[in-house]
Amino acid sequence: MAQRALTANDLLDGHVLLDIECLDRIYLNAYVSVLQSSGQVVAFMTQHLGKPIPSPALMEHIGIRFRRSVESYASSNGIPWVRFAKDQRKVDVMLPHIEAQAAAGRSGVAVAGVWQVFQRVWSAYQRDTKTAAPQYTFAKADRRVTCYYFCPWDEDFGPAFIKVCAYFPYPAKIWVNGHEWAKRQALKAGIGFTELANGFASCEDPAALQEICDRFQSGTIEVFAQRWLHRLPMPLGPADRDAGYWRECSMRQVEVVKRRSFGPAYPRCAKRPGSATSGQDGSSAEAIPMSPRPERATRIDLLGAA
């Protein structure tokens, strides 16, 4: 009698201890939507700032003010300051500070860093005219400019990072992790679980945990982003925000993870010759052991998208 071929469902049936789907790493763009065309740049300088000539000197003035505010913010709040070296892995530098902030158990910026990277920014070009006053045209270009890395640890979201460009129109990036958010909501709800560095190994109430994961949506992320964008020093201040010059968020990269955790023993239907046990067709078979449940990792996959 021919032996029936095993399917994936045969192997998994009754041995899945946890089956959870959750948003994982999320990378956001944070940008000022009304500073994305040259006409909008001119309107910002002349109509909003009230300057007679739209000049790159205005960009430089805002950038210098922002750099000073970042240094003052870090100094007055006792935030460690890091100037990254070439080829240095940012996560290796930032992680000890983030872990120290997490151990304190309160929201705060764990560390701030600075580095120069290529960004898409506005560049100004002087036009040849016969008028006495200089005239400029604006076009976007890739330039190596200063960027600041803020690494907050948030009571609801855990570790995150926010990267802000110091040059006009000051693009920013935000990184959060859905699993880290879900862990903290599960703790608040009193749901016991065994965590992995980037997920869950087991949970005493999988259905309740899945409901928590399902609550992690765009509104939750937007609240986090705006809370920290208002809390951190930014190139554009309250007066600019009130005039409509503030950041909106869009998805740059989103990862969805469906994680399954299995029991300590392999399904009995998965057999191989040589065992003392008997298969369905009467032949000898041996159960194949599963790999042990993964232990909790200690590294956090942070700043990988920086």
FENBEL-V193037 format. One record per pair of residues at least 24 apart in sequence whose ideal C-beta (glycine too) atoms are under 10 Angstrom apart, sorted by the first residue. I is the first residue (numbers start at 1). J is the second residue. If there is no record, write none. Layout:
i:I j:J
i:I j:J
//
This chain:
i:1 j:280
i:1 j:281
i:1 j:282
i:2 j:281
i:3 j:271
i:3 j:279
i:3 j:280
i:3 j:281
i:3 j:283
i:3 j:285
i:4 j:269
i:4 j:280
i:4 j:281
i:6 j:267
i:6 j:269
i:6 j:270
i:6 j:271
i:7 j:269
i:10 j:267
i:10 j:269
i:10 j:270
i:11 j:262
i:11 j:266
i:11 j:267
i:11 j:269
i:11 j:270
i:11 j:288
i:12 j:260
i:12 j:262
i:12 j:267
i:13 j:267
i:13 j:269
i:14 j:263
i:14 j:267
i:14 j:268
i:15 j:260
i:15 j:261
i:15 j:262
i:15 j:263
i:15 j:264
i:15 j:265
i:15 j:266
i:15 j:267
i:15 j:268
i:15 j:270
i:15 j:290
i:16 j:206
i:16 j:260
i:16 j:261
i:16 j:262
i:16 j:263
i:17 j:201
i:17 j:202
i:17 j:203
i:17 j:206
i:17 j:260
i:17 j:261
i:17 j:262
i:17 j:263
i:17 j:264
i:17 j:293
i:18 j:193
i:18 j:194
i:18 j:199
i:18 j:200
i:18 j:201
i:18 j:202
i:18 j:203
i:18 j:206
i:18 j:209
i:18 j:210
i:18 j:259
i:18 j:260
i:18 j:261
i:18 j:262
i:19 j:206
i:19 j:210
i:19 j:258
i:19 j:259
i:19 j:260
i:19 j:261
i:20 j:179
i:20 j:182
i:20 j:193
i:20 j:199
i:20 j:200
i:20 j:203
i:20 j:206
i:20 j:209
i:20 j:210
i:20 j:212
i:20 j:213
i:20 j:257
i:20 j:258
i:20 j:259
i:20 j:260
i:20 j:261
i:21 j:210
i:21 j:213
i:21 j:214
i:21 j:256
i:21 j:257
i:21 j:258
i:21 j:259
i:21 j:260
i:22 j:177
i:22 j:178
i:22 j:179
i:22 j:181
i:22 j:182
i:22 j:199
i:22 j:200
i:22 j:209
i:22 j:210
i:22 j:212
i:22 j:213
i:22 j:214
i:22 j:216
i:22 j:255
i:22 j:256
i:22 j:257
i:22 j:258
i:22 j:259
i:23 j:176
i:23 j:177
i:23 j:178
i:23 j:179
i:23 j:181
i:23 j:182
i:23 j:213
i:23 j:214
i:23 j:216
i:23 j:217
i:23 j:218
i:23 j:220
i:23 j:221
i:23 j:254
i:23 j:255
i:23 j:256
i:23 j:257
i:24 j:176
i:24 j:177
i:24 j:178
i:24 j:179
i:24 j:180
i:24 j:182
i:24 j:198
i:24 j:199
i:24 j:254
i:24 j:255
i:24 j:256
i:24 j:257
i:24 j:258
i:24 j:259
i:24 j:301
i:25 j:175
i:25 j:176
i:25 j:177
i:25 j:178
i:25 j:179
i:25 j:180
i:25 j:198
i:25 j:253
i:25 j:254
i:25 j:255
i:25 j:256
i:25 j:257
i:25 j:301
i:25 j:302
i:25 j:304
i:25 j:305
i:26 j:160
i:26 j:174
i:26 j:175
i:26 j:176
i:26 j:177
i:26 j:178
i:26 j:181
i:26 j:216
i:26 j:218
i:26 j:221
i:26 j:224
i:26 j:251
i:26 j:252
i:26 j:253
i:26 j:254
i:26 j:255
i:26 j:256
i:26 j:305
i:27 j:161
i:27 j:173
i:27 j:174
i:27 j:175
i:27 j:176
i:27 j:251
i:27 j:252
i:27 j:253
i:27 j:254
i:27 j:255
i:27 j:304
i:27 j:305
i:27 j:306
i:28 j:162
i:28 j:172
i:28 j:173
i:28 j:174
i:28 j:175
i:28 j:176
i:28 j:221
i:28 j:222
i:28 j:224
i:28 j:225
i:28 j:247
i:28 j:248
i:28 j:249
i:28 j:250
i:28 j:251
i:28 j:252
i:28 j:253
i:28 j:254
i:29 j:171
i:29 j:172
i:29 j:173
i:29 j:174
i:29 j:247
i:29 j:248
i:29 j:249
i:29 j:250
i:29 j:251
i:29 j:252
i:29 j:253
i:30 j:162
i:30 j:163
i:30 j:164
i:30 j:170
i:30 j:171
i:30 j:172
i:30 j:173
i:30 j:174
i:30 j:225
i:30 j:226
i:30 j:228
i:30 j:229
i:30 j:234
i:30 j:246
i:30 j:247
i:30 j:248
i:30 j:249
i:30 j:250
i:30 j:252
i:31 j:169
i:31 j:170
i:31 j:171
i:31 j:172
i:31 j:173
i:31 j:247
i:31 j:248
i:31 j:249
i:31 j:250
i:32 j:168
i:32 j:169
i:32 j:170
i:32 j:171
i:32 j:172
i:32 j:235
i:32 j:236
i:32 j:240
i:32 j:241
i:32 j:244
i:32 j:245
i:32 j:246
i:32 j:247
i:32 j:248
i:33 j:169
i:33 j:244
i:33 j:245
i:33 j:246
i:33 j:247
i:33 j:248
i:33 j:250
i:34 j:169
i:34 j:243
i:34 j:244
i:34 j:245
i:34 j:246
i:34 j:248
i:35 j:122
i:35 j:168
i:35 j:169
i:35 j:170
i:35 j:171
i:35 j:236
i:35 j:240
i:35 j:245
i:36 j:122
i:36 j:140
i:36 j:169
i:37 j:122
i:37 j:138
i:37 j:140
i:38 j:122
i:38 j:124
i:38 j:136
i:38 j:137
i:38 j:138
i:38 j:139
i:38 j:140
i:39 j:138
i:40 j:138
i:40 j:169
i:40 j:245
i:41 j:122
i:41 j:124
i:41 j:136
i:41 j:137
i:41 j:138
i:41 j:139
i:41 j:140
i:41 j:168
i:41 j:169
i:42 j:136
i:42 j:137
i:42 j:138
i:44 j:168
i:44 j:169
i:44 j:236
i:44 j:240
i:44 j:243
i:44 j:244
i:44 j:245
i:45 j:136
i:45 j:138
i:45 j:168
i:47 j:243
i:48 j:239
i:48 j:240
i:48 j:243
i:48 j:244
i:48 j:245
i:49 j:239
i:49 j:240
i:49 j:243
i:52 j:133
i:53 j:133
i:53 j:134
i:53 j:135
i:53 j:136
i:54 j:124
i:54 j:135
i:54 j:136
i:54 j:137
i:54 j:138
i:55 j:124
i:55 j:126
i:55 j:133
i:55 j:134
i:55 j:135
i:55 j:136
i:56 j:122
i:56 j:123
i:56 j:124
i:56 j:125
i:56 j:126
i:56 j:136
i:56 j:138
i:56 j:168
i:57 j:124
i:57 j:136
i:58 j:124
i:58 j:168
i:59 j:121
i:59 j:122
i:59 j:123
i:59 j:124
i:59 j:138
i:59 j:167
i:59 j:168
i:59 j:169
i:59 j:170
i:59 j:235
i:60 j:124
i:60 j:167
i:60 j:168
i:62 j:166
i:62 j:167
i:62 j:168
i:62 j:170
i:62 j:235
i:62 j:236
i:62 j:237
i:62 j:240
i:63 j:145
i:63 j:146
i:63 j:165
i:63 j:166
i:63 j:167
i:63 j:168
i:63 j:170
i:63 j:235
i:64 j:166
i:65 j:233
i:65 j:235
i:65 j:237
i:66 j:146
i:66 j:148
i:66 j:164
i:66 j:165
i:66 j:166
i:66 j:167
i:66 j:170
i:66 j:233
i:66 j:234
i:66 j:235
i:66 j:236
i:66 j:237
i:67 j:114
i:67 j:146
i:67 j:148
i:67 j:166
i:67 j:233
i:67 j:235
i:68 j:233
i:69 j:232
i:69 j:233
i:69 j:234
i:69 j:235
i:69 j:237
i:70 j:112
i:70 j:114
i:70 j:146
i:70 j:148
i:70 j:150
i:70 j:164
i:70 j:166
i:70 j:232
i:70 j:233
i:70 j:234
i:70 j:235
i:71 j:112
i:71 j:114
i:71 j:148
i:71 j:233
i:72 j:233
i:73 j:109
i:73 j:112
i:73 j:148
i:73 j:150
i:73 j:231
i:73 j:232
i:73 j:233
i:74 j:109
i:74 j:111
i:74 j:112
i:74 j:113
i:74 j:114
i:74 j:148
i:74 j:150
i:74 j:233
i:77 j:108
i:77 j:109
i:77 j:112
i:78 j:108
i:78 j:109
i:79 j:108
i:79 j:109
i:79 j:110
i:79 j:111
i:79 j:112
i:79 j:150
i:79 j:151
i:80 j:109
i:80 j:110
i:80 j:111
i:80 j:112
i:80 j:113
i:80 j:151
i:81 j:111
i:81 j:112
i:81 j:113
i:81 j:114
i:82 j:111
i:82 j:112
i:82 j:113
i:82 j:114
i:82 j:115
i:82 j:149
i:82 j:151
i:83 j:113
i:83 j:114
i:83 j:115
i:84 j:113
i:84 j:114
i:84 j:115
i:84 j:116
i:84 j:117
i:84 j:147
i:84 j:149
i:84 j:306
i:85 j:115
i:86 j:115
i:88 j:113
i:88 j:115
i:89 j:303
i:89 j:304
i:90 j:115
i:90 j:149
i:90 j:151
i:90 j:161
i:90 j:163
i:90 j:302
i:90 j:303
i:90 j:304
i:90 j:306
i:91 j:151
i:91 j:161
i:91 j:299
i:91 j:300
i:91 j:301
i:91 j:302
i:91 j:303
i:91 j:304
i:91 j:306
i:92 j:299
i:92 j:303
i:93 j:149
i:93 j:151
i:93 j:303
i:94 j:149
i:94 j:151
i:94 j:159
i:94 j:161
i:94 j:300
i:94 j:302
i:94 j:303
i:94 j:306
i:95 j:151
i:95 j:159
i:95 j:298
i:95 j:299
i:95 j:300
i:95 j:302
i:95 j:303
i:97 j:151
i:97 j:153
i:98 j:151
i:98 j:152
i:98 j:153
i:98 j:158
i:98 j:159
i:98 j:160
i:98 j:161
i:98 j:300
i:98 j:302
i:98 j:303
i:99 j:153
i:99 j:159
i:99 j:298
i:99 j:300
i:100 j:153
i:101 j:151
i:101 j:152
i:101 j:153
i:101 j:154
i:101 j:159
i:102 j:153
i:102 j:154
i:102 j:155
i:102 j:158
i:102 j:159
i:102 j:300
i:103 j:153
i:104 j:153
i:105 j:153
i:105 j:155
i:106 j:153
i:106 j:154
i:106 j:155
i:107 j:152
i:107 j:153
i:107 j:154
i:107 j:155
i:107 j:156
i:107 j:157
i:107 j:227
i:107 j:228
i:107 j:231
i:108 j:152
i:108 j:153
i:108 j:154
i:108 j:155
i:108 j:231
i:109 j:150
i:109 j:151
i:109 j:152
i:109 j:153
i:109 j:162
i:109 j:228
i:109 j:231
i:109 j:232
i:110 j:150
i:110 j:151
i:110 j:152
i:110 j:153
i:110 j:159
i:110 j:160
i:110 j:161
i:111 j:149
i:111 j:150
i:111 j:151
i:111 j:152
i:111 j:153
i:111 j:161
i:112 j:148
i:112 j:149
i:112 j:150
i:112 j:151
i:112 j:152
i:112 j:162
i:112 j:232
i:112 j:233
i:113 j:147
i:113 j:148
i:113 j:149
i:113 j:150
i:113 j:151
i:113 j:161
i:113 j:163
i:113 j:303
i:113 j:306
i:114 j:146
i:114 j:147
i:114 j:148
i:114 j:149
i:114 j:166
i:115 j:146
i:115 j:147
i:115 j:148
i:115 j:149
i:115 j:163
i:115 j:306
i:116 j:143
i:116 j:144
i:116 j:145
i:116 j:146
i:116 j:147
i:116 j:166
i:117 j:143
i:117 j:144
i:117 j:145
i:117 j:146
i:117 j:147
i:117 j:149
i:117 j:163
i:117 j:165
i:117 j:306
i:118 j:142
i:118 j:143
i:118 j:144
i:118 j:145
i:118 j:147
i:119 j:143
i:119 j:144
i:119 j:145
i:119 j:146
i:119 j:147
i:119 j:163
i:119 j:165
i:119 j:166
i:119 j:167
i:119 j:169
i:119 j:170
i:119 j:171
i:119 j:173
i:120 j:145
i:120 j:165
i:120 j:169
i:120 j:171
i:121 j:145
i:121 j:165
i:121 j:166
i:121 j:167
i:121 j:168
i:121 j:169
i:121 j:170
i:121 j:171
i:122 j:167
i:122 j:168
i:122 j:169
i:122 j:170
i:123 j:167
i:123 j:168
i:124 j:168
i:138 j:168
i:140 j:169
i:143 j:167
i:145 j:170
i:145 j:171
i:147 j:171
i:147 j:172
i:147 j:173
i:147 j:306
i:148 j:172
i:148 j:232
i:148 j:233
i:149 j:173
i:149 j:303
i:149 j:306
i:150 j:174
i:150 j:228
i:150 j:231
i:150 j:232
i:150 j:233
i:151 j:175
i:151 j:302
i:151 j:303
i:152 j:176
i:152 j:224
i:152 j:227
i:152 j:228
i:152 j:231
i:152 j:232
i:153 j:180
i:154 j:180
i:154 j:181
i:154 j:184
i:154 j:224
i:154 j:227
i:154 j:228
i:155 j:184
i:155 j:188
i:156 j:180
i:156 j:181
i:156 j:184
i:156 j:185
i:156 j:188
i:156 j:220
i:156 j:223
i:156 j:224
i:156 j:227
i:157 j:181
i:157 j:183
i:157 j:184
i:157 j:216
i:157 j:220
i:157 j:221
i:157 j:223
i:157 j:224
i:157 j:227
i:157 j:228
i:158 j:182
i:158 j:183
i:158 j:184
i:158 j:300
i:158 j:302
i:159 j:300
i:159 j:301
i:159 j:302
i:159 j:303
i:160 j:224
i:160 j:225
i:160 j:228
i:160 j:302
i:161 j:302
i:161 j:303
i:161 j:304
i:161 j:305
i:161 j:306
i:162 j:225
i:162 j:228
i:162 j:229
i:162 j:231
i:162 j:232
i:162 j:234
i:163 j:303
i:163 j:305
i:163 j:306
i:164 j:229
i:164 j:232
i:164 j:233
i:164 j:234
i:164 j:235
i:164 j:247
i:165 j:235
i:166 j:235
i:167 j:235
i:168 j:235
i:168 j:236
i:169 j:235
i:169 j:236
i:169 j:245
i:170 j:234
i:170 j:235
i:170 j:236
i:170 j:245
i:170 j:247
i:171 j:247
i:172 j:225
i:172 j:229
i:172 j:232
i:172 j:234
i:172 j:235
i:172 j:247
i:172 j:249
i:173 j:252
i:173 j:253
i:173 j:305
i:173 j:306
i:174 j:221
i:174 j:224
i:174 j:225
i:174 j:228
i:174 j:229
i:174 j:247
i:174 j:249
i:174 j:252
i:175 j:252
i:175 j:253
i:175 j:301
i:175 j:302
i:175 j:303
i:175 j:304
i:175 j:305
i:175 j:306
i:176 j:216
i:176 j:220
i:176 j:221
i:176 j:224
i:176 j:225
i:176 j:228
i:177 j:255
i:177 j:300
i:177 j:301
i:177 j:302
i:178 j:213
i:178 j:216
i:178 j:217
i:178 j:220
i:178 j:221
i:178 j:254
i:178 j:255
i:178 j:256
i:178 j:257
i:179 j:213
i:179 j:216
i:179 j:255
i:179 j:257
i:179 j:259
i:180 j:300
i:180 j:302
i:181 j:212
i:181 j:213
i:181 j:215
i:181 j:216
i:181 j:220
i:181 j:221
i:181 j:224
i:182 j:209
i:182 j:210
i:182 j:212
i:182 j:213
i:182 j:214
i:182 j:215
i:182 j:216
i:183 j:209
i:183 j:212
i:184 j:212
i:185 j:209
i:185 j:211
i:185 j:212
i:185 j:213
i:185 j:215
i:185 j:216
i:185 j:220
i:186 j:212
i:186 j:213
i:188 j:212
i:194 j:261
i:194 j:293
i:194 j:294
i:194 j:295
i:194 j:296
i:195 j:296
i:195 j:297
i:196 j:259
i:196 j:261
i:196 j:293
i:196 j:294
i:196 j:295
i:196 j:296
i:196 j:297
i:197 j:294
i:197 j:295
i:197 j:296
i:197 j:297
i:197 j:298
i:197 j:299
i:197 j:300
i:197 j:301
i:198 j:255
i:198 j:257
i:198 j:259
i:198 j:297
i:198 j:299
i:198 j:300
i:198 j:301
i:199 j:257
i:199 j:259
i:199 j:261
i:199 j:294
i:199 j:297
i:200 j:259
i:200 j:261
i:201 j:259
i:201 j:261
i:201 j:293
i:201 j:294
i:201 j:295
i:201 j:296
i:202 j:261
i:202 j:263
i:202 j:293
i:203 j:261
i:206 j:261
i:213 j:257
i:218 j:249
i:218 j:251
i:221 j:249
i:221 j:251
i:221 j:254
i:222 j:248
i:222 j:249
i:224 j:249
i:225 j:249
i:252 j:305
i:253 j:305
i:261 j:293
i:261 j:294
i:262 j:290
i:262 j:291
i:262 j:293
i:263 j:290
i:263 j:293
i:264 j:289
i:264 j:290
i:264 j:291
i:264 j:292
i:264 j:293
i:265 j:289
i:265 j:290
i:266 j:290
i:266 j:291
//
